[in-house]
Amino acid sequence: MPTSEQAYTAVFICQMLSNMLQPITVFRYDKKFKTIYIQAGLNDSLEILITEEGDWDFEQ
């Protein structure tokens, strides 16, 4: 299960993407690495990784 920090950050990121009218294609919690992965954008060009601590960054 995601941590509380991850859950709050995920909601924040999804709301931000929604406000910018960006579609969210993939939303996945990885049990092995304990991270949340979000892929979004018109061309799936935005990849966001959320750590257990609730920190997030764009992936490349």
Secondary structure, DSSP 8 states (H G I E B T S, - for coil): ---HHHHHHHHHHHHHHHHTT--EEEEEEETTTTEEEEEESTTS-EEEEE-TTS-EEE--
